[in-house]
Amino acid sequence: MGLLSIVVGEQVSAGQGLTTVGERQHELLTVREIADAMRVSTMTVYRLIRAGALPAIRVGKHFRIRARDLDEYLEAQTFGGGDAWPAA
């Protein structure tokens, strides 16, 4: 199960109703929601946005991140594993 599935699942369990795949593509998440889902600080999310690594939409003073952009960012950061760490 992907991170987006977890975020959407939490919203469904919170009683916000089901979302379709089309609705999820345009779903906008707050910096706090992204930080909570990634288990990082909001400052880390702001740094990713400023660095251009995580696309965001500015709405007034606030940023919103498309759920699909989060998925794409996480997919690009996914590490293959295997012999990734050298033997000690």
PyMOL Python script that loads the backbone (N, CA, C, O; Angstrom):
from pymol import cmd

cmd.read_pdbstr("""\
ATOM      1  N   MET A   1       0.857  -1.169   0.000  1.00  0.00           N
ATOM      2  CA  MET A   1       0.000   0.000   0.000  1.00  0.00           C
ATOM      3  C   MET A   1       0.901   1.230   0.000  1.00  0.00           C
ATOM      4  O   MET A   1       1.830   1.331   0.802  1.00  0.00           O
ATOM      5  N   GLY A   2       0.615   2.171  -0.916  1.00  0.00           N
ATOM      6  CA  GLY A   2       1.419   3.374  -1.027  1.00  0.00           C
ATOM      7  C   GLY A   2       1.062   4.421   0.013  1.00  0.00           C
ATOM      8  O   GLY A   2       0.045   4.326   0.700  1.00  0.00           O
ATOM      9  N   LEU A   3       1.918   5.411   0.108  1.00  0.00           N
ATOM     10  CA  LEU A   3       1.698   6.491   1.070  1.00  0.00           C
ATOM     11  C   LEU A   3       0.394   7.221   0.798  1.00  0.00           C
ATOM     12  O   LEU A   3      -0.334   7.568   1.728  1.00  0.00           O
ATOM     13  N   LEU A   4       0.096   7.455  -0.476  1.00  0.00           N
ATOM     14  CA  LEU A   4      -1.142   8.138  -0.813  1.00  0.00           C
ATOM     15  C   LEU A   4      -2.342   7.320  -0.350  1.00  0.00           C
ATOM     16  O   LEU A   4      -3.325   7.874   0.142  1.00  0.00           O
ATOM     17  N   SER A   5      -2.258   6.005  -0.509  1.00  0.00           N
ATOM     18  CA  SER A   5      -3.357   5.154  -0.051  1.00  0.00           C
ATOM     19  C   SER A   5      -3.567   5.302   1.442  1.00  0.00           C
ATOM     20  O   SER A   5      -4.701   5.307   1.921  1.00  0.00           O
ATOM     21  N   ILE A   6      -2.468   5.421   2.176  1.00  0.00           N
ATOM     22  CA  ILE A   6      -2.571   5.593   3.619  1.00  0.00           C
ATOM     23  C   ILE A   6      -3.231   6.925   3.945  1.00  0.00           C
ATOM     24  O   ILE A   6      -4.120   6.986   4.794  1.00  0.00           O
ATOM     25  N   VAL A   7      -2.802   7.995   3.274  1.00  0.00           N
ATOM     26  CA  VAL A   7      -3.361   9.322   3.525  1.00  0.00           C
ATOM     27  C   VAL A   7      -4.843   9.331   3.184  1.00  0.00           C
ATOM     28  O   VAL A   7      -5.653   9.817   3.974  1.00  0.00           O
ATOM     29  N   VAL A   8      -5.213   8.799   2.014  1.00  0.00           N
ATOM     30  CA  VAL A   8      -6.614   8.778   1.612  1.00  0.00           C
ATOM     31  C   VAL A   8      -7.404   7.876   2.544  1.00  0.00           C
ATOM     32  O   VAL A   8      -8.538   8.198   2.897  1.00  0.00           O
ATOM     33  N   GLY A   9      -6.816   6.733   2.954  1.00  0.00           N
ATOM     34  CA  GLY A   9      -7.487   5.824   3.867  1.00  0.00           C
ATOM     35  C   GLY A   9      -7.798   6.482   5.187  1.00  0.00           C
ATOM     36  O   GLY A   9      -8.858   6.249   5.768  1.00  0.00           O
ATOM     37  N   GLU A  10      -6.871   7.315   5.674  1.00  0.00           N
ATOM     38  CA  GLU A  10      -7.110   8.026   6.933  1.00  0.00           C
ATOM     39  C   GLU A  10      -8.252   9.009   6.773  1.00  0.00           C
ATOM     40  O   GLU A  10      -9.045   9.190   7.697  1.00  0.00           O
ATOM     41  N   GLN A  11      -8.350   9.643   5.626  1.00  0.00           N
ATOM     42  CA  GLN A  11      -9.438  10.588   5.404  1.00  0.00           C
ATOM     43  C   GLN A  11     -10.768   9.864   5.327  1.00  0.00           C
ATOM     44  O   GLN A  11     -11.772  10.361   5.837  1.00  0.00           O
ATOM     45  N   VAL A  12     -10.793   8.690   4.696  1.00  0.00           N
ATOM     46  CA  VAL A  12     -12.025   7.919   4.603  1.00  0.00           C
ATOM     47  C   VAL A  12     -12.446   7.453   5.982  1.00  0.00           C
ATOM     48  O   VAL A  12     -13.621   7.533   6.340  1.00  0.00           O
ATOM     49  N   SER A  13     -11.477   6.962   6.764  1.00  0.00           N
ATOM     50  CA  SER A  13     -11.832   6.490   8.097  1.00  0.00           C
ATOM     51  C   SER A  13     -12.262   7.632   9.009  1.00  0.00           C
ATOM     52  O   SER A  13     -12.951   7.414  10.006  1.00  0.00           O
ATOM     53  N   ALA A  14     -11.852   8.848   8.663  1.00  0.00           N
ATOM     54  CA  ALA A  14     -12.265  10.001   9.460  1.00  0.00           C
ATOM     55  C   ALA A  14     -13.669  10.467   9.080  1.00  0.00           C
ATOM     56  O   ALA A  14     -14.170  11.453   9.620  1.00  0.00           O
ATOM     57  N   GLY A  15     -14.301   9.746   8.144  1.00  0.00           N
ATOM     58  CA  GLY A  15     -15.673  10.050   7.796  1.00  0.00           C
ATOM     59  C   GLY A  15     -15.824  11.087   6.699  1.00  0.00           C
ATOM     60  O   GLY A  15     -16.888  11.690   6.559  1.00  0.00           O
ATOM     61  N   GLN A  16     -14.774  11.302   5.919  1.00  0.00           N
ATOM     62  CA  GLN A  16     -14.864  12.304   4.866  1.00  0.00           C
ATOM     63  C   GLN A  16     -15.376  11.716   3.559  1.00  0.00           C
ATOM     64  O   GLN A  16     -15.479  12.436   2.566  1.00  0.00           O
ATOM     65  N   GLY A  17     -15.696  10.444   3.533  1.00  0.00           N
ATOM     66  CA  GLY A  17     -16.270   9.829   2.351  1.00  0.00           C
ATOM     67  C   GLY A  17     -15.218   9.255   1.431  1.00  0.00           C
ATOM     68  O   GLY A  17     -14.022   9.498   1.595  1.00  0.00           O
ATOM     69  N   LEU A  18     -15.681   8.489   0.460  1.00  0.00           N
ATOM     70  CA  LEU A  18     -14.788   7.858  -0.498  1.00  0.00           C
ATOM     71  C   LEU A  18     -14.440   8.824  -1.613  1.00  0.00           C
ATOM     72  O   LEU A  18     -15.248   9.672  -1.993  1.00  0.00           O
ATOM     73  N   THR A  19     -13.217   8.687  -2.137  1.00  0.00           N
ATOM     74  CA  THR A  19     -12.816   9.481  -3.288  1.00  0.00           C
ATOM     75  C   THR A  19     -12.508   8.546  -4.435  1.00  0.00           C
ATOM     76  O   THR A  19     -12.004   7.443  -4.225  1.00  0.00           O
ATOM     77  N   THR A  20     -12.808   8.977  -5.645  1.00  0.00           N
ATOM     78  CA  THR A  20     -12.495   8.172  -6.817  1.00  0.00           C
ATOM     79  C   THR A  20     -11.070   8.479  -7.257  1.00  0.00           C
ATOM     80  O   THR A  20     -10.455   9.435  -6.785  1.00  0.00           O
ATOM     81  N   VAL A  21     -10.551   7.657  -8.169  1.00  0.00           N
ATOM     82  CA  VAL A  21      -9.191   7.859  -8.662  1.00  0.00           C
ATOM     83  C   VAL A  21      -9.068   9.227  -9.308  1.00  0.00           C
ATOM     84  O   VAL A  21      -8.064   9.910  -9.106  1.00  0.00           O
ATOM     85  N   GLY A  22     -10.056   9.640 -10.074  1.00  0.00           N
ATOM     86  CA  GLY A  22     -10.024  10.953 -10.719  1.00  0.00           C
ATOM     87  C   GLY A  22      -9.981  12.090  -9.710  1.00  0.00           C
ATOM     88  O   GLY A  22      -9.276  13.078  -9.917  1.00  0.00           O
ATOM     89  N   GLU A  23     -10.723  11.958  -8.628  1.00  0.00           N
ATOM     90  CA  GLU A  23     -10.721  12.987  -7.594  1.00  0.00           C
ATOM     91  C   GLU A  23      -9.375  13.035  -6.875  1.00  0.00           C
ATOM     92  O   GLU A  23      -8.912  14.114  -6.507  1.00  0.00           O
ATOM     93  N   ARG A  24      -8.742  11.877  -6.672  1.00  0.00           N
ATOM     94  CA  ARG A  24      -7.448  11.838  -5.989  1.00  0.00           C
ATOM     95  C   ARG A  24      -6.369  12.525  -6.809  1.00  0.00           C
ATOM     96  O   ARG A  24      -5.447  13.110  -6.241  1.00  0.00           O
ATOM     97  N   GLN A  25      -6.463  12.466  -8.138  1.00  0.00           N
ATOM     98  CA  GLN A  25      -5.463  13.111  -8.980  1.00  0.00           C
ATOM     99  C   GLN A  25      -5.423  14.610  -8.724  1.00  0.00           C
ATOM    100  O   GLN A  25      -4.362  15.227  -8.824  1.00  0.00           O
ATOM    101  N   HIS A  26      -6.554  15.195  -8.399  1.00  0.00           N
ATOM    102  CA  HIS A  26      -6.638  16.635  -8.197  1.00  0.00           C
ATOM    103  C   HIS A  26      -6.720  17.005  -6.714  1.00  0.00           C
ATOM    104  O   HIS A  26      -6.893  18.173  -6.365  1.00  0.00           O
ATOM    105  N   GLU A  27      -6.596  16.009  -5.861  1.00  0.00           N
ATOM    106  CA  GLU A  27      -6.666  16.277  -4.424  1.00  0.00           C
ATOM    107  C   GLU A  27      -5.459  17.114  -4.003  1.00  0.00           C
ATOM    108  O   GLU A  27      -4.322  16.808  -4.361  1.00  0.00           O
ATOM    109  N   LEU A  28      -5.722  18.167  -3.241  1.00  0.00           N
ATOM    110  CA  LEU A  28      -4.659  19.035  -2.758  1.00  0.00           C
ATOM    111  C   LEU A  28      -4.432  18.773  -1.276  1.00  0.00           C
ATOM    112  O   LEU A  28      -5.373  18.752  -0.483  1.00  0.00           O
ATOM    113  N   LEU A  29      -3.174  18.574  -0.917  1.00  0.00           N
ATOM    114  CA  LEU A  29      -2.807  18.294   0.460  1.00  0.00           C
ATOM    115  C   LEU A  29      -2.045  19.477   1.034  1.00  0.00           C
ATOM    116  O   LEU A  29      -1.344  20.182   0.308  1.00  0.00           O
ATOM    117  N   THR A  30      -2.179  19.693   2.317  1.00  0.00           N
ATOM    118  CA  THR A  30      -1.459  20.777   2.979  1.00  0.00           C
ATOM    119  C   THR A  30      -0.032  20.323   3.297  1.00  0.00           C
ATOM    120  O   THR A  30       0.284  19.134   3.250  1.00  0.00           O
ATOM    121  N   VAL A  31       0.805  21.286   3.616  1.00  0.00           N
ATOM    122  CA  VAL A  31       2.181  20.978   4.013  1.00  0.00           C
ATOM    123  C   VAL A  31       2.161  20.090   5.249  1.00  0.00           C
ATOM    124  O   VAL A  31       2.952  19.150   5.335  1.00  0.00           O
ATOM    125  N   ARG A  32       1.291  20.356   6.195  1.00  0.00           N
ATOM    126  CA  ARG A  32       1.183  19.546   7.409  1.00  0.00           C
ATOM    127  C   ARG A  32       0.809  18.109   7.068  1.00  0.00           C
ATOM    128  O   ARG A  32       1.386  17.176   7.625  1.00  0.00           O
ATOM    129  N   GLU A  33      -0.151  17.916   6.158  1.00  0.00           N
ATOM    130  CA  GLU A  33      -0.557  16.561   5.774  1.00  0.00           C
ATOM    131  C   GLU A  33       0.594  15.809   5.119  1.00  0.00           C
ATOM    132  O   GLU A  33       0.795  14.622   5.375  1.00  0.00           O
ATOM    133  N   ILE A  34       1.349  16.505   4.272  1.00  0.00           N
ATOM    134  CA  ILE A  34       2.506  15.886   3.614  1.00  0.00           C
ATOM    135  C   ILE A  34       3.549  15.512   4.668  1.00  0.00           C
ATOM    136  O   ILE A  34       4.086  14.405   4.649  1.00  0.00           O
ATOM    137  N   ALA A  35       3.832  16.433   5.581  1.00  0.00           N
ATOM    138  CA  ALA A  35       4.825  16.181   6.629  1.00  0.00           C
ATOM    139  C   ALA A  35       4.405  14.994   7.492  1.00  0.00           C
ATOM    140  O   ALA A  35       5.228  14.130   7.796  1.00  0.00           O
ATOM    141  N   ASP A  36       3.151  14.943   7.885  1.00  0.00           N
ATOM    142  CA  ASP A  36       2.664  13.835   8.704  1.00  0.00           C
ATOM    143  C   ASP A  36       2.765  12.514   7.959  1.00  0.00           C
ATOM    144  O   ASP A  36       3.183  11.509   8.534  1.00  0.00           O
ATOM    145  N   ALA A  37       2.390  12.503   6.694  1.00  0.00           N
ATOM    146  CA  ALA A  37       2.421  11.282   5.900  1.00  0.00           C
ATOM    147  C   ALA A  37       3.856  10.784   5.693  1.00  0.00           C
ATOM    148  O   ALA A  37       4.107   9.579   5.707  1.00  0.00           O
ATOM    149  N   MET A  38       4.796  11.719   5.500  1.00  0.00           N
ATOM    150  CA  MET A  38       6.192  11.354   5.275  1.00  0.00           C
ATOM    151  C   MET A  38       6.958  11.196   6.585  1.00  0.00           C
ATOM    152  O   MET A  38       8.098  10.729   6.589  1.00  0.00           O
ATOM    153  N   ARG A  39       6.333  11.584   7.699  1.00  0.00           N
ATOM    154  CA  ARG A  39       6.964  11.542   9.029  1.00  0.00           C
ATOM    155  C   ARG A  39       8.236  12.388   9.063  1.00  0.00           C
ATOM    156  O   ARG A  39       9.289  11.959   9.533  1.00  0.00           O
ATOM    157  N   VAL A  40       8.091  13.606   8.546  1.00  0.00           N
ATOM    158  CA  VAL A  40       9.164  14.602   8.590  1.00  0.00           C
ATOM    159  C   VAL A  40       8.571  15.897   9.122  1.00  0.00           C
ATOM    160  O   VAL A  40       7.361  15.988   9.331  1.00  0.00           O
ATOM    161  N   SER A  41       9.412  16.893   9.339  1.00  0.00           N
ATOM    162  CA  SER A  41       8.910  18.176   9.826  1.00  0.00           C
ATOM    163  C   SER A  41       8.331  18.987   8.662  1.00  0.00           C
ATOM    164  O   SER A  41       8.619  18.722   7.495  1.00  0.00           O
ATOM    165  N   THR A  42       7.517  19.971   9.007  1.00  0.00           N
ATOM    166  CA  THR A  42       6.981  20.846   7.963  1.00  0.00           C
ATOM    167  C   THR A  42       8.114  21.625   7.301  1.00  0.00           C
ATOM    168  O   THR A  42       8.039  21.935   6.112  1.00  0.00           O
ATOM    169  N   MET A  43       9.172  21.946   8.067  1.00  0.00           N
ATOM    170  CA  MET A  43      10.314  22.667   7.498  1.00  0.00           C
ATOM    171  C   MET A  43      10.969  21.848   6.386  1.00  0.00           C
ATOM    172  O   MET A  43      11.406  22.411   5.382  1.00  0.00           O
ATOM    173  N   THR A  44      11.043  20.533   6.552  1.00  0.00           N
ATOM    174  CA  THR A  44      11.602  19.671   5.511  1.00  0.00           C
ATOM    175  C   THR A  44      10.757  19.755   4.247  1.00  0.00           C
ATOM    176  O   THR A  44      11.297  19.802   3.142  1.00  0.00           O
ATOM    177  N   VAL A  45       9.447  19.772   4.400  1.00  0.00           N
ATOM    178  CA  VAL A  45       8.559  19.874   3.234  1.00  0.00           C
ATOM    179  C   VAL A  45       8.757  21.229   2.550  1.00  0.00           C
ATOM    180  O   VAL A  45       8.834  21.296   1.324  1.00  0.00           O
ATOM    181  N   TYR A  46       8.841  22.306   3.335  1.00  0.00           N
ATOM    182  CA  TYR A  46       9.088  23.626   2.751  1.00  0.00           C
ATOM    183  C   TYR A  46      10.420  23.658   2.002  1.00  0.00           C
ATOM    184  O   TYR A  46      10.517  24.269   0.938  1.00  0.00           O
ATOM    185  N   ARG A  47      11.436  23.009   2.545  1.00  0.00           N
ATOM    186  CA  ARG A  47      12.736  22.952   1.867  1.00  0.00           C
ATOM    187  C   ARG A  47      12.637  22.215   0.541  1.00  0.00           C
ATOM    188  O   ARG A  47      13.239  22.636  -0.447  1.00  0.00           O
ATOM    189  N   LEU A  48      11.885  21.117   0.508  1.00  0.00           N
ATOM    190  CA  LEU A  48      11.692  20.369  -0.735  1.00  0.00           C
ATOM    191  C   LEU A  48      10.972  21.229  -1.773  1.00  0.00           C
ATOM    192  O   LEU A  48      11.297  21.185  -2.959  1.00  0.00           O
ATOM    193  N   ILE A  49      10.003  22.000  -1.321  1.00  0.00           N
ATOM    194  CA  ILE A  49       9.270  22.882  -2.226  1.00  0.00           C
ATOM    195  C   ILE A  49      10.199  23.960  -2.774  1.00  0.00           C
ATOM    196  O   ILE A  49      10.240  24.190  -3.983  1.00  0.00           O
ATOM    197  N   ARG A  50      10.949  24.627  -1.884  1.00  0.00           N
ATOM    198  CA  ARG A  50      11.865  25.695  -2.315  1.00  0.00           C
ATOM    199  C   ARG A  50      12.944  25.188  -3.254  1.00  0.00           C
ATOM    200  O   ARG A  50      13.362  25.903  -4.165  1.00  0.00           O
ATOM    201  N   ALA A  51      13.402  23.950  -3.037  1.00  0.00           N
ATOM    202  CA  ALA A  51      14.443  23.362  -3.875  1.00  0.00           C
ATOM    203  C   ALA A  51      13.896  22.921  -5.233  1.00  0.00           C
ATOM    204  O   ALA A  51      14.663  22.597  -6.139  1.00  0.00           O
ATOM    205  N   GLY A  52      12.571  22.910  -5.369  1.00  0.00           N
ATOM    206  CA  GLY A  52      11.963  22.490  -6.627  1.00  0.00           C
ATOM    207  C   GLY A  52      11.808  20.979  -6.741  1.00  0.00           C
ATOM    208  O   GLY A  52      11.419  20.472  -7.793  1.00  0.00           O
ATOM    209  N   ALA A  53      12.108  20.262  -5.674  1.00  0.00           N
ATOM    210  CA  ALA A  53      12.001  18.809  -5.688  1.00  0.00           C
ATOM    211  C   ALA A  53      10.554  18.332  -5.571  1.00  0.00           C
ATOM    212  O   ALA A  53      10.195  17.272  -6.084  1.00  0.00           O
ATOM    213  N   LEU A  54       9.731  19.128  -4.890  1.00  0.00           N
ATOM    214  CA  LEU A  54       8.323  18.780  -4.687  1.00  0.00           C
ATOM    215  C   LEU A  54       7.469  19.925  -5.223  1.00  0.00           C
ATOM    216  O   LEU A  54       7.420  20.998  -4.622  1.00  0.00           O
ATOM    217  N   PRO A  55       6.791  19.700  -6.362  1.00  0.00           N
ATOM    218  CA  PRO A  55       5.953  20.770  -6.922  1.00  0.00           C
ATOM    219  C   PRO A  55       4.828  21.152  -5.968  1.00  0.00           C
ATOM    220  O   PRO A  55       4.241  20.294  -5.307  1.00  0.00           O
ATOM    221  N   ALA A  56       4.536  22.439  -5.906  1.00  0.00           N
ATOM    222  CA  ALA A  56       3.476  22.924  -5.022  1.00  0.00           C
ATOM    223  C   ALA A  56       2.738  24.077  -5.686  1.00  0.00           C
ATOM    224  O   ALA A  56       3.254  24.736  -6.589  1.00  0.00           O
ATOM    225  N   ILE A  57       1.535  24.300  -5.218  1.00  0.00           N
ATOM    226  CA  ILE A  57       0.695  25.396  -5.690  1.00  0.00           C
ATOM    227  C   ILE A  57       0.569  26.381  -4.539  1.00  0.00           C
ATOM    228  O   ILE A  57       0.277  25.989  -3.410  1.00  0.00           O
ATOM    229  N   ARG A  58       0.784  27.633  -4.817  1.00  0.00           N
ATOM    230  CA  ARG A  58       0.646  28.637  -3.769  1.00  0.00           C
ATOM    231  C   ARG A  58      -0.787  29.167  -3.780  1.00  0.00           C
ATOM    232  O   ARG A  58      -1.288  29.618  -4.810  1.00  0.00           O
ATOM    233  N   VAL A  59      -1.430  29.105  -2.628  1.00  0.00           N
ATOM    234  CA  VAL A  59      -2.784  29.611  -2.459  1.00  0.00           C
ATOM    235  C   VAL A  59      -2.709  30.649  -1.347  1.00  0.00           C
ATOM    236  O   VAL A  59      -2.681  30.305  -0.165  1.00  0.00           O
ATOM    237  N   GLY A  60      -2.677  31.912  -1.732  1.00  0.00           N
ATOM    238  CA  GLY A  60      -2.485  32.968  -0.743  1.00  0.00           C
ATOM    239  C   GLY A  60      -1.118  32.823  -0.108  1.00  0.00           C
ATOM    240  O   GLY A  60      -0.105  32.825  -0.807  1.00  0.00           O
ATOM    241  N   LYS A  61      -1.076  32.698   1.209  1.00  0.00           N
ATOM    242  CA  LYS A  61       0.176  32.522   1.938  1.00  0.00           C
ATOM    243  C   LYS A  61       0.573  31.051   2.072  1.00  0.00           C
ATOM    244  O   LYS A  61       1.669  30.747   2.544  1.00  0.00           O
ATOM    245  N   HIS A  62      -0.295  30.151   1.667  1.00  0.00           N
ATOM    246  CA  HIS A  62      -0.107  28.730   1.926  1.00  0.00           C
ATOM    247  C   HIS A  62       0.237  27.958   0.666  1.00  0.00           C
ATOM    248  O   HIS A  62      -0.042  28.397  -0.450  1.00  0.00           O
ATOM    249  N   PHE A  63       0.850  26.796   0.865  1.00  0.00           N
ATOM    250  CA  PHE A  63       1.152  25.893  -0.234  1.00  0.00           C
ATOM    251  C   PHE A  63       0.214  24.703  -0.186  1.00  0.00           C
ATOM    252  O   PHE A  63      -0.196  24.262   0.887  1.00  0.00           O
ATOM    253  N   ARG A  64      -0.123  24.187  -1.360  1.00  0.00           N
ATOM    254  CA  ARG A  64      -0.874  22.945  -1.491  1.00  0.00           C
ATOM    255  C   ARG A  64      -0.107  22.071  -2.465  1.00  0.00           C
ATOM    256  O   ARG A  64       0.459  22.558  -3.444  1.00  0.00           O
ATOM    257  N   ILE A  65      -0.094  20.774  -2.186  1.00  0.00           N
ATOM    258  CA  ILE A  65       0.620  19.824  -3.023  1.00  0.00           C
ATOM    259  C   ILE A  65      -0.381  18.827  -3.564  1.00  0.00           C
ATOM    260  O   ILE A  65      -1.189  18.273  -2.819  1.00  0.00           O
ATOM    261  N   ARG A  66      -0.322  18.598  -4.891  1.00  0.00           N
ATOM    262  CA  ARG A  66      -1.198  17.598  -5.494  1.00  0.00           C
ATOM    263  C   ARG A  66      -0.780  16.223  -5.007  1.00  0.00           C
ATOM    264  O   ARG A  66       0.411  15.936  -4.885  1.00  0.00           O
ATOM    265  N   ALA A  67      -1.757  15.373  -4.728  1.00  0.00           N
ATOM    266  CA  ALA A  67      -1.475  14.012  -4.280  1.00  0.00           C
ATOM    267  C   ALA A  67      -0.628  13.281  -5.314  1.00  0.00           C
ATOM    268  O   ALA A  67       0.275  12.529  -4.946  1.00  0.00           O
ATOM    269  N   ARG A  68      -0.901  13.485  -6.601  1.00  0.00           N
ATOM    270  CA  ARG A  68      -0.125  12.800  -7.640  1.00  0.00           C
ATOM    271  C   ARG A  68       1.321  13.284  -7.662  1.00  0.00           C
ATOM    272  O   ARG A  68       2.227  12.505  -7.960  1.00  0.00           O
ATOM    273  N   ASP A  69       1.555  14.580  -7.344  1.00  0.00           N
ATOM    274  CA  ASP A  69       2.930  15.089  -7.287  1.00  0.00           C
ATOM    275  C   ASP A  69       3.694  14.454  -6.127  1.00  0.00           C
ATOM    276  O   ASP A  69       4.885  14.169  -6.246  1.00  0.00           O
ATOM    277  N   LEU A  70       3.011  14.235  -5.014  1.00  0.00           N
ATOM    278  CA  LEU A  70       3.643  13.548  -3.892  1.00  0.00           C
ATOM    279  C   LEU A  70       4.006  12.125  -4.298  1.00  0.00           C
ATOM    280  O   LEU A  70       5.113  11.662  -4.022  1.00  0.00           O
ATOM    281  N   ASP A  71       3.084  11.435  -4.949  1.00  0.00           N
ATOM    282  CA  ASP A  71       3.362  10.070  -5.408  1.00  0.00           C
ATOM    283  C   ASP A  71       4.567  10.032  -6.335  1.00  0.00           C
ATOM    284  O   ASP A  71       5.436   9.170  -6.199  1.00  0.00           O
ATOM    285  N   GLU A  72       4.619  10.972  -7.284  1.00  0.00           N
ATOM    286  CA  GLU A  72       5.730  11.008  -8.233  1.00  0.00           C
ATOM    287  C   GLU A  72       7.047  11.297  -7.523  1.00  0.00           C
ATOM    288  O   GLU A  72       8.070  10.699  -7.856  1.00  0.00           O
ATOM    289  N   TYR A  73       7.035  12.208  -6.546  1.00  0.00           N
ATOM    290  CA  TYR A  73       8.241  12.517  -5.792  1.00  0.00           C
ATOM    291  C   TYR A  73       8.728  11.281  -5.042  1.00  0.00           C
ATOM    292  O   TYR A  73       9.910  10.941  -5.091  1.00  0.00           O
ATOM    293  N   LEU A  74       7.808  10.614  -4.350  1.00  0.00           N
ATOM    294  CA  LEU A  74       8.188   9.436  -3.577  1.00  0.00           C
ATOM    295  C   LEU A  74       8.685   8.311  -4.478  1.00  0.00           C
ATOM    296  O   LEU A  74       9.629   7.602  -4.128  1.00  0.00           O
ATOM    297  N   GLU A  75       8.062   8.148  -5.620  1.00  0.00           N
ATOM    298  CA  GLU A  75       8.495   7.114  -6.572  1.00  0.00           C
ATOM    299  C   GLU A  75       9.917   7.391  -7.052  1.00  0.00           C
ATOM    300  O   GLU A  75      10.722   6.470  -7.188  1.00  0.00           O
ATOM    301  N   ALA A  76      10.221   8.660  -7.308  1.00  0.00           N
ATOM    302  CA  ALA A  76      11.563   9.036  -7.766  1.00  0.00           C
ATOM    303  C   ALA A  76      12.605   8.835  -6.662  1.00  0.00           C
ATOM    304  O   ALA A  76      13.781   8.616  -6.950  1.00  0.00           O
ATOM    305  N   GLN A  77      12.174   8.908  -5.403  1.00  0.00           N
ATOM    306  CA  GLN A  77      13.100   8.751  -4.281  1.00  0.00           C
ATOM    307  C   GLN A  77      13.260   7.300  -3.846  1.00  0.00           C
ATOM    308  O   GLN A  77      14.123   6.991  -3.025  1.00  0.00           O
ATOM    309  N   THR A  78      12.439   6.412  -4.386  1.00  0.00           N
ATOM    310  CA  THR A  78      12.470   5.021  -3.976  1.00  0.00           C
ATOM    311  C   THR A  78      13.810   4.407  -4.333  1.00  0.00           C
ATOM    312  O   THR A  78      14.292   4.535  -5.459  1.00  0.00           O
ATOM    313  N   PHE A  79      14.395   3.743  -3.365  1.00  0.00           N
ATOM    314  CA  PHE A  79      15.709   3.164  -3.516  1.00  0.00           C
ATOM    315  C   PHE A  79      15.568   1.673  -3.764  1.00  0.00           C
ATOM    316  O   PHE A  79      14.752   1.016  -3.117  1.00  0.00           O
ATOM    317  N   GLY A  80      16.352   1.125  -4.692  1.00  0.00           N
ATOM    318  CA  GLY A  80      16.223  -0.262  -5.118  1.00  0.00           C
ATOM    319  C   GLY A  80      16.600  -1.307  -4.083  1.00  0.00           C
ATOM    320  O   GLY A  80      16.050  -2.407  -4.101  1.00  0.00           O
ATOM    321  N   GLY A  81      17.515  -0.998  -3.188  1.00  0.00           N
ATOM    322  CA  GLY A  81      17.919  -1.994  -2.192  1.00  0.00           C
ATOM    323  C   GLY A  81      18.973  -2.938  -2.741  1.00  0.00           C
ATOM    324  O   GLY A  81      19.828  -2.539  -3.531  1.00  0.00           O
ATOM    325  N   GLY A  82      18.906  -4.190  -2.319  1.00  0.00           N
ATOM    326  CA  GLY A  82      19.896  -5.168  -2.756  1.00  0.00           C
ATOM    327  C   GLY A  82      21.235  -4.915  -2.116  1.00  0.00           C
ATOM    328  O   GLY A  82      21.363  -4.935  -0.892  1.00  0.00           O
ATOM    329  N   ASP A  83      22.240  -4.677  -2.945  1.00  0.00           N
ATOM    330  CA  ASP A  83      23.591  -4.439  -2.424  1.00  0.00           C
ATOM    331  C   ASP A  83      23.841  -2.938  -2.243  1.00  0.00           C
ATOM    332  O   ASP A  83      24.952  -2.452  -2.456  1.00  0.00           O
ATOM    333  N   ALA A  84      22.811  -2.231  -1.854  1.00  0.00           N
ATOM    334  CA  ALA A  84      22.895  -0.787  -1.733  1.00  0.00           C
ATOM    335  C   ALA A  84      23.889  -0.341  -0.661  1.00  0.00           C
ATOM    336  O   ALA A  84      24.596   0.648  -0.855  1.00  0.00           O
ATOM    337  N   TRP A  85      23.952  -1.041   0.444  1.00  0.00           N
ATOM    338  CA  TRP A  85      24.850  -0.659   1.538  1.00  0.00           C
ATOM    339  C   TRP A  85      26.102  -1.524   1.480  1.00  0.00           C
ATOM    340  O   TRP A  85      26.013  -2.751   1.430  1.00  0.00           O
ATOM    341  N   PRO A  86      27.246  -0.898   1.487  1.00  0.00           N
ATOM    342  CA  PRO A  86      28.482  -1.678   1.459  1.00  0.00           C
ATOM    343  C   PRO A  86      28.657  -2.452   2.769  1.00  0.00           C
ATOM    344  O   PRO A  86      28.217  -2.023   3.836  1.00  0.00           O
ATOM    345  N   ALA A  87      29.304  -3.589   2.647  1.00  0.00           N
ATOM    346  CA  ALA A  87      29.555  -4.418   3.832  1.00  0.00           C
ATOM    347  C   ALA A  87      30.480  -3.667   4.798  1.00  0.00           C
ATOM    348  O   ALA A  87      31.392  -2.956   4.376  1.00  0.00           O
ATOM    349  N   ALA A  88      30.234  -3.836   6.064  1.00  0.00           N
ATOM    350  CA  ALA A  88      31.035  -3.121   7.077  1.00  0.00           C
ATOM    351  C   ALA A  88      32.369  -3.773   7.299  1.00  0.00           C
ATOM    352  O   ALA A  88      33.160  -3.298   8.114  1.00  0.00           O
TER     353      ALA A  88
END
""", "prot")
cmd.dss("prot")
cmd.show_as("cartoon", "prot")
cmd.util.cbc("prot")
cmd.orient("prot")
